[in-house]
Amino acid sequence: MAQLYFKYGTMNSGKSIEILKVAHNYEEQGKPVVIMTSALDNRDEIGVVSSRIGMREQAVPIDAALDVFDYVAKLPEKPYCILIDEAQFLSKKNIYDFAQVVDELNVPVMAFGLKNDFQNELFEGSKYLLLLADKIEEIKTICWFCSKKATMVLRTENNQPVYEGSQIQIGGNESYLPVCRKHWFKPEL
């Protein structure tokens, strides 16, 4: 029986490398998968899942115009699994479509993303994944400043913490750090 999975973690927790690893394992056995990502993520290029360690793979970009359920239903070959990167940027409709893919097409969906933003608020995609996912798993990493578990994302600009602004600002280590609660409130910058 297929399930909807949400695997969340802060920046640098290895979400993208996990997607690429899972895809490799399926494909090595001749089992096709579909890799998808938010079209908002343009750090490498749109429609690419890339890891900070240099691995990358083409992906189907998800934008407002893509009907996810229709796209998957019309694939010439049923995938063994759908893997989604940057799931936090997806819409409520996208998440409901993926739940429908699981329930009606019997295709497992593994969504990976951030749970909360730099203001410690839920992203839309994450909110609905937390509500609808059959299984939820935290991917852990450590705080940038200490050895505690990182649970938050600190946005920085000119080496200063930023706590206000647009929820979505695409960036990597130059803009965001994984931090524990203590260092989110009082970073050691």
Disulfide bonds with the S-S distance in Angstrom:
none
